[in-house]
Amino acid sequence: MKKIKEYILITIGIVLLAFSLEIFMAPNKIAAGGVTGIAIIINSIFPNLSLGLLTIIMNIILFIVGFLTIGNKFGAKTIYASLSLSGMLWVMEKFGVSNIILTKNLFLASIFGTFLSGIGMGIVFNQNASTGGTDILAKILNKYFHLDIGKSLLIVDFIITLFGGAIFGADLGMYALLCVIINGFAIDNVVEGLNTCKEVLVVSSCTDEIKKFIIENMDRGCTTFKGNGGYSNREIDILYTVISRKEFIKLKNFIMKIDPNAFITVSNTHEVLGEGFKNILGDE
């Protein structure tokens, strides 16, 4: 069931990304990096070649090159995501979605296109997948030139936007570069937002009841450790747990009922690895 949910979320992310490309980026010739950016450039030169066809051809070529140079390091979810994006673009073109142009204003197209693609790619990345493409080139640069993956991706996308600027003009090139920069921030924020959990510390005279509620009613783990009250100078129990936002509301309501004088501190944590959360190995 978990795997099915992951693939459904990847598909939702791919749909958002495809709409961003077909409705905002491609019609306005904003080649904001990636294989899709290359496809937009080639499509402008050879209009008979669709974005879907171009991306699937380039992804297959890049997967072959990647396999020969860095080995079989591509998970099933990444292969699914990259081929699904190509297929989705092809389907949308067949049904005439690519003929829909919501705006010809470059600023609006850049902002809304980047917003949609950032959400879509963030959802995909959050499932330990990627859309393939230039990620493979980045890994090749990382292996042979020892560059960080992040810097390698930025270099690849920057080169693509330079080509886009050379073909479409400086204005479009700068808009594309702006999209690349904003997209990185958008993806980070989406991933952090999806992974946000509540880190909770509880000081209470009813620690055993609260611990039992967390373990039995919420099916979560918790840790207790001893402290010393600064004012009372008495030994106290401190309970620590990490739970989801919805679970925190349940826990807070329970604590309010059994111990209104409890002391609770809550903070956001953007990534939790281990049992009950994401796999610490990050397996695809």
C-alpha positions in Angstrom: 0.0 0.0 0.0 2.9 2.3 0.8 4.4 1.8 -2.6 1.1 2.5 -4.4 0.8 5.7 -2.4 4.4 6.8 -3.4 3.7 6.2 -7.1 0.4 8.0 -6.9 2.2 11.0 -5.4 4.9 10.9 -8.0 2.2 10.8 -10.7 0.5 13.9 -9.2 3.9 15.7 -9.2 4.5 14.8 -12.8 1.1 16.0 -13.9 1.8 19.4 -12.2 5.2 19.6 -13.8 3.8 18.7 -17.3 1.1 21.4 -17.0 3.8 23.9 -16.0 5.8 23.1 -19.1 2.9 22.9 -21.6 0.9 25.9 -20.5 3.5 28.4 -19.2 7.1 27.5 -20.2 7.0 26.1 -23.7 4.5 28.6 -25.2 6.6 31.4 -24.0 9.9 29.8 -24.9 11.3 29.8 -21.3 14.0 27.1 -21.4 14.5 26.9 -17.6 17.1 24.1 -17.6 16.7 20.4 -17.6 15.9 18.0 -20.4 12.6 19.8 -20.9 14.6 23.1 -21.4 16.6 21.4 -24.1 13.4 20.0 -25.6 11.9 23.5 -25.7 14.9 24.8 -27.6 14.9 22.0 -30.1 11.1 22.2 -30.5 11.5 25.9 -31.5 13.9 24.9 -34.2 12.0 21.8 -35.3 8.3 22.4 -34.5 7.3 19.0 -35.8 9.1 17.3 -33.0 6.9 17.3 -29.9 8.2 18.0 -26.3 7.0 14.5 -25.3 8.9 12.8 -28.1 12.1 14.8 -27.5 12.2 14.3 -23.8 11.7 10.5 -24.0 14.4 10.2 -26.6 16.8 12.4 -24.6 16.0 10.6 -21.3 16.6 7.2 -22.9 20.0 8.4 -24.3 21.0 9.9 -20.9 20.0 6.7 -19.1 22.2 4.7 -21.5 25.1 7.1 -21.1 24.6 7.1 -17.3 24.6 3.3 -17.2 27.8 3.2 -19.2 29.6 5.9 -17.1 28.3 5.7 -13.6 26.6 2.2 -13.5 23.1 1.1 -12.6 22.3 3.7 -9.9 18.9 4.6 -11.1 15.9 3.5 -8.9 12.6 2.3 -10.3 10.8 5.4 -9.2 13.2 7.7 -11.0 12.8 5.7 -14.2 9.0 5.7 -13.8 9.0 9.5 -13.1 11.2 10.4 -16.1 9.3 8.2 -18.6 5.9 9.3 -17.1 6.8 12.9 -17.7 7.6 12.3 -21.3 4.4 10.3 -21.7 2.3 12.9 -20.0 3.7 15.7 -22.3 3.0 13.5 -25.3 -0.6 12.8 -24.2 -1.2 16.5 -23.4 0.0 17.5 -26.9 -2.2 14.9 -28.5 -5.3 16.3 -26.7 -4.4 19.9 -27.6 -3.4 21.0 -24.1 -0.3 22.5 -25.6 -2.5 24.9 -27.6 -3.7 26.5 -24.4 -1.8 29.7 -23.6 -3.0 31.3 -20.3 -0.7 34.3 -20.6 1.9 35.8 -22.9 3.3 37.9 -20.1 6.8 36.6 -19.5 6.8 37.6 -15.8 3.5 35.9 -15.1 4.5 32.8 -17.1 7.8 32.6 -15.2 6.2 33.0 -11.7 3.3 30.6 -12.2 5.3 28.1 -14.3 8.0 28.0 -11.6 5.4 27.8 -8.9 3.7 24.8 -10.5 7.0 23.0 -11.4 8.4 23.6 -8.0 5.5 22.0 -6.3 5.5 19.1 -8.8 9.2 18.4 -8.5 9.1 18.9 -4.7 6.5 16.1 -4.5 8.6 13.8 -6.8 11.8 14.5 -4.8 10.0 13.9 -1.5 9.3 10.3 -2.7 13.1 9.7 -3.2 12.7 10.0 -7.0 13.7 12.5 -9.6 12.8 13.2 -13.2 16.1 11.9 -14.5 17.4 13.9 -17.4 20.1 16.4 -16.4 20.4 14.8 -12.9 22.3 12.1 -14.7 24.7 14.7 -16.3 25.2 16.2 -12.8 26.1 12.8 -11.4 28.6 12.3 -14.3 30.2 15.7 -13.5 30.3 14.7 -9.8 32.1 11.4 -10.6 34.7 12.7 -13.0 35.2 16.3 -11.9 34.4 15.8 -8.1 31.8 18.6 -8.1 29.0 18.7 -5.7 25.7 17.4 -7.1 24.0 20.8 -6.4 26.8 22.7 -8.2 26.8 20.3 -11.1 23.0 20.7 -11.6 23.4 24.5 -11.5 26.2 24.3 -14.1 24.2 22.1 -16.4 21.0 24.2 -16.1 23.1 27.4 -16.5 24.5 26.1 -19.8 21.0 25.2 -21.0 19.7 28.7 -20.2 22.7 30.2 -22.0 21.7 28.3 -25.2 18.1 29.4 -24.7 19.2 33.0 -24.4 21.4 32.7 -27.5 18.4 31.4 -29.5 15.4 33.2 -28.0 17.2 36.4 -26.9 18.7 37.9 -23.8 15.3 38.7 -22.1 14.1 35.1 -22.3 17.4 33.8 -21.3 17.4 35.9 -18.1 13.8 34.9 -17.3 14.8 31.2 -17.7 17.8 31.7 -15.4 15.5 33.4 -12.9 13.2 30.4 -13.1 16.1 28.0 -12.4 17.0 30.0 -9.3 13.5 30.4 -7.9 12.7 26.7 -8.7 15.5 25.6 -6.4 14.0 27.5 -3.5 10.5 26.4 -4.4 11.5 22.7 -4.4 13.3 23.1 -1.0 10.2 24.7 0.6 7.8 22.1 -0.8 10.0 19.2 0.4 10.4 20.8 3.9 6.7 21.6 4.1 5.7 18.0 3.2 8.1 16.6 5.8 7.4 19.0 8.7 6.7 17.2 11.9 6.4 18.3 15.5 9.2 17.7 18.0 7.5 17.7 21.4 9.0 17.9 25.0 6.6 17.4 27.9 7.1 18.0 31.6 4.2 16.5 33.5 3.2 14.7 36.7 1.3 12.3 34.4 4.2 11.1 32.3 3.2 7.4 32.4 -0.3 8.1 31.1 1.0 10.3 28.4 3.6 7.8 27.4 1.0 5.1 27.2 -1.3 7.3 25.1 1.5 8.0 22.6 2.5 4.3 22.3 -0.9 2.6 22.3 -3.3 5.2 20.9 -1.0 7.0 18.4 1.3 4.1 17.6 4.4 6.3 18.0 7.6 6.0 20.0 8.8 8.3 22.7 11.7 8.7 25.1 11.7 9.7 28.8 14.7 11.1 30.7 15.3 12.5 34.1 15.7 16.2 34.8 15.9 18.5 37.8 13.4 21.3 38.4 15.3 24.6 38.7 12.7 26.2 41.0 11.5 23.1 43.0 14.9 21.4 42.9 13.0 18.1 42.5 13.7 15.3 40.1 11.2 15.4 37.2 10.4 13.2 34.2 10.8 14.7 30.7 9.1 13.1 27.7 10.3 13.5 24.2 8.5 12.5 21.0 8.3 13.4 17.3 4.8 13.2 15.7 2.8 14.6 12.8 0.9 17.9 13.0 -2.5 16.1 13.3 -1.1 13.8 16.0 0.1 16.8 18.0 -3.5 18.2 18.2 -4.7 14.8 19.6 -1.8 14.7 22.1 -2.3 18.3 23.2 -6.0 17.7 23.8 -5.2 14.5 25.8 -2.6 16.3 28.0 -5.0 19.2 28.7 -7.6 16.7 30.0 -5.3 14.8 32.4 -2.8 17.5 33.4 -3.7 21.2 32.7 -0.5 22.2 34.5 1.8 20.3 32.1 4.6 22.2 30.5 5.0 21.6 26.7 7.5 22.9 24.2 6.9 22.3 20.5 9.2 22.9 17.5 9.1 22.1 13.8 11.5 19.6 12.4 11.8 19.3 8.6 13.1 15.8 8.2 12.7 12.7 10.4 14.4 9.4 9.5 13.8 6.1 11.1 11.0 3.7 12.2 7.6 5.1 11.5 8.9 7.8 9.2 11.2 7.9 6.1 13.6 5.1 5.6 17.0 6.1 6.9 18.7 4.5 3.9 16.6 6.5 1.4 15.9 3.4 -0.7 14.0 3.8 -3.9 
